[in-house]
Amino acid sequence: CGIERAAPLSALLFQKTEGNPFFLGQLLSSLVNDGLIEFDADEGRYRWDIDNIRSFGLTRDIVELMIGKIQRLTPRSQRALELAACIGNRFDIRTLSVVMRCPSDTALGALQQAIDEGLVIARSLATNTNEPSADDLDDTNTGMGYRFLHDRVRHAAYSLLSESARTA
């Protein structure tokens, strides 16, 4: 669309995100997922109603937005994400399965929805050298490690745990 059409939406989103590119991307994704911004294939452009977006109650906090995304996951996937947040920004399925007290394939199954939603990213542990990187967390079953999309996603997942659950 043209600049004149996009300007009000741009101004609103800039105000809400304070120009944070990660927050902006997540907010746009949320607006699309909630049907407030739609692509009209016939016209070849995006459509939205700025008043609907304003009344939607956009959050001013990225952690709050991420909490909302996490709470839309199944309880099983939420729990896996919360426990992964206790491990750190990077983790492996073997460690997650120990924390979850279940087999590795069960832990991976629980985490899959968070991976599908882009909240967690799988990363290969293969390296070009015989020496593993300090950042690599070895998971011999899958050759994969995992990391949160952003530290704010980890923070949001961690914040959903009660103090007693964090301690445990």
Wavefront OBJ file of the C-alpha trace (Angstrom):
o trace
v 0.000 0.000 0.000
v 1.029 3.576 -0.246
v 2.763 5.600 2.437
v -0.382 7.612 3.169
v -2.378 4.451 3.922
v 0.421 2.893 6.001
v 1.331 6.031 7.991
v -1.356 5.743 10.733
v -0.613 2.044 11.302
v 3.116 2.704 11.258
v 2.773 5.523 13.790
v 0.620 3.402 16.111
v 2.984 0.430 15.971
v 6.039 2.634 16.448
v 4.391 4.219 19.494
v 3.561 0.799 20.977
v 6.957 -0.796 20.275
v 9.142 2.292 20.740
v 10.918 1.215 17.559
v 12.122 -2.135 18.958
v 12.467 -4.319 15.837
v 11.902 -7.614 17.665
v 8.789 -6.287 19.385
v 7.524 -4.795 16.105
v 7.916 -8.114 14.283
v 6.155 -10.028 17.043
v 3.356 -7.471 17.238
v 2.809 -7.558 13.470
v 2.797 -11.363 13.569
v 0.233 -11.272 16.374
v -1.989 -8.849 14.447
v -1.881 -11.110 11.393
v -2.575 -14.238 13.472
v -5.521 -12.504 15.140
v -6.946 -11.482 11.740
v -6.512 -7.745 12.306
v -4.167 -7.453 9.325
v -5.042 -9.578 6.300
v -3.582 -9.989 2.846
v -6.111 -9.426 0.071
v -4.817 -11.565 -2.805
v -7.298 -10.061 -5.279
v -6.049 -6.543 -4.618
v -2.460 -7.629 -3.944
v -2.181 -5.660 -0.713
v -2.686 -5.873 3.012
v -5.903 -4.630 4.618
v -6.636 -3.498 8.137
v -8.947 -1.264 10.100
v -6.881 1.053 12.298
v -9.792 1.565 14.704
v -10.102 -2.225 15.237
v -6.370 -2.425 15.907
v -6.542 0.482 18.386
v -9.480 -1.102 20.214
v -7.707 -4.484 20.291
v -5.749 -3.354 23.337
v -2.198 -3.514 22.056
v 0.313 -4.134 24.773
v 3.228 -1.794 25.410
v 5.379 -4.599 26.781
v 7.104 -7.318 24.756
v 7.137 -9.720 27.714
v 3.360 -9.315 28.070
v 2.938 -10.051 24.350
v 5.156 -13.135 24.633
v 3.247 -14.326 27.720
v 0.059 -14.134 25.662
v 1.651 -16.227 22.900
v 2.919 -18.794 25.393
v -0.478 -19.031 27.100
v -2.061 -19.961 23.763
v 0.099 -23.101 23.674
v -1.186 -26.388 25.041
v -0.540 -26.818 28.785
v 2.002 -29.544 27.962
v 3.960 -27.262 25.637
v 3.726 -24.337 28.081
v 5.203 -26.507 30.807
v 8.074 -27.638 28.578
v 8.817 -24.021 27.680
v 8.692 -22.889 31.306
v 11.088 -25.618 32.379
v 13.394 -24.947 29.416
v 13.529 -21.321 30.588
v 14.949 -22.582 33.889
v 17.775 -24.302 32.020
v 18.843 -21.213 30.084
v 18.611 -19.513 26.705
v 20.209 -22.589 25.087
v 19.338 -26.122 26.080
v 19.207 -29.687 24.830
v 16.434 -32.248 24.932
v 18.357 -34.594 27.221
v 18.566 -31.924 29.929
v 14.962 -30.866 29.379
v 13.817 -34.478 29.689
v 15.644 -34.778 33.025
v 13.983 -31.606 34.307
v 10.592 -32.760 32.991
v 11.180 -36.280 34.383
v 10.227 -37.961 31.121
v 11.881 -39.653 28.123
v 13.614 -37.442 25.548
v 11.014 -38.134 22.852
v 8.234 -37.052 25.232
v 10.107 -33.831 26.055
v 10.646 -33.124 22.359
v 6.968 -33.792 21.659
v 5.986 -31.347 24.393
v 8.342 -28.718 22.990
v 7.251 -29.173 19.361
v 4.399 -26.648 19.422
v 6.747 -23.951 20.759
v 9.155 -24.816 17.936
v 6.313 -24.673 15.394
v 5.261 -21.263 16.747
v 8.833 -19.984 16.394
v 9.319 -19.385 20.118
v 12.143 -21.928 20.221
v 14.631 -22.528 17.435
v 16.318 -25.862 16.745
v 19.983 -25.620 15.862
v 22.329 -28.264 14.571
v 25.212 -29.145 16.816
v 27.362 -30.249 13.897
v 30.610 -28.356 13.642
v 33.369 -28.272 11.067
v 35.942 -29.262 13.661
v 36.399 -32.215 15.965
v 36.165 -29.911 18.961
v 32.643 -28.950 20.065
v 31.920 -25.263 20.449
v 31.491 -23.909 23.971
v 27.980 -22.857 22.935
v 27.010 -26.333 21.754
v 24.961 -28.411 24.103
v 25.372 -32.016 23.050
v 22.264 -34.058 22.475
v 23.540 -37.323 21.114
v 20.060 -38.588 20.288
v 19.140 -35.839 17.855
v 22.314 -33.882 17.129
v 20.187 -30.823 17.847
v 20.291 -28.118 20.441
v 17.593 -25.547 21.053
v 17.482 -21.884 21.910
v 14.810 -19.362 22.672
v 13.970 -17.004 19.815
v 14.883 -14.060 22.040
v 15.785 -13.542 25.677
v 12.397 -11.855 26.164
v 10.662 -15.100 25.161
v 12.689 -16.945 27.805
v 11.906 -14.235 30.354
v 8.180 -14.498 29.577
v 8.208 -18.296 29.951
v 10.167 -18.062 33.199
v 7.782 -15.437 34.594
v 4.868 -17.871 34.265
v 6.400 -20.148 36.902
v 5.533 -19.666 40.548
v 8.376 -18.953 42.941
v 8.100 -22.442 44.416
v 8.242 -24.007 40.943
v 11.348 -21.972 40.110
v 13.006 -23.175 43.291
v 12.080 -26.804 42.572
l 1 2 3 4 5 6 7 8 9 10 11 12 13 14 15 16 17 18 19 20 21 22 23 24 25 26 27 28 29 30 31 32 33 34 35 36 37 38 39 40 41 42 43 44 45 46 47 48 49 50 51 52 53 54 55 56 57 58 59 60 61 62 63 64 65 66 67 68 69 70 71 72 73 74 75 76 77 78 79 80 81 82 83 84 85 86 87 88 89 90 91 92 93 94 95 96 97 98 99 100 101 102 103 104 105 106 107 108 109 110 111 112 113 114 115 116 117 118 119 120 121 122 123 124 125 126 127 128 129 130 131 132 133 134 135 136 137 138 139 140 141 142 143 144 145 146 147 148 149 150 151 152 153 154 155 156 157 158 159 160 161 162 163 164 165 166 167 168
